[in-house]
Amino acid sequence: MPLSMVKEGESGRIKKVGGKEETRRFLGTLGFVNGGSVTVISKIAGNLIVNIRDSRIALGTDLANKILV
């Protein structure tokens, strides 16, 4: 399921990062790689704040939909 569907406080393992090559490369530099663990901290108006690799990152719904957990 896409990362945007994960509820607040829940964790998941990244199965696939989709999108264009440029988008996948950008998300990879942020730590969104296959097998990585990600936790949704909060959701506000469809945008997410996630914890990955001991960092908090804000994602819009469009990018969160490209990350499958």
Secondary structure in CASP SS format (residue, H / E / C, confidence):
PFRMAT SS
TARGET T0000
AUTHOR 0000-0000-0000
METHOD secondary structure of the structure
MODEL  1
M C 1.00
P E 1.00
L H 1.00
S H 1.00
M H 1.00
V C 1.00
K C 1.00
E C 1.00
G C 1.00
E C 1.00
S E 1.00
G E 1.00
R E 1.00
I C 1.00
K C 1.00
K E 1.00
V E 1.00
G C 1.00
G C 1.00
K C 1.00
E H 1.00
E H 1.00
T H 1.00
R H 1.00
R H 1.00
F H 1.00
L H 1.00
G H 1.00
T H 1.00
L H 1.00
G C 1.00
F C 1.00
V C 1.00
N C 1.00
G C 1.00
G C 1.00
S E 1.00
V E 1.00
T E 1.00
V E 1.00
I E 1.00
S E 1.00
K E 1.00
I E 1.00
A C 1.00
G C 1.00
N E 1.00
L E 1.00
I E 1.00
V E 1.00
N E 1.00
I E 1.00
R C 1.00
D C 1.00
S E 1.00
R E 1.00
I E 1.00
A E 1.00
L E 1.00
G C 1.00
T H 1.00
D H 1.00
L H 1.00
A H 1.00
N C 1.00
K C 1.00
I E 1.00
L E 1.00
V C 1.00
END
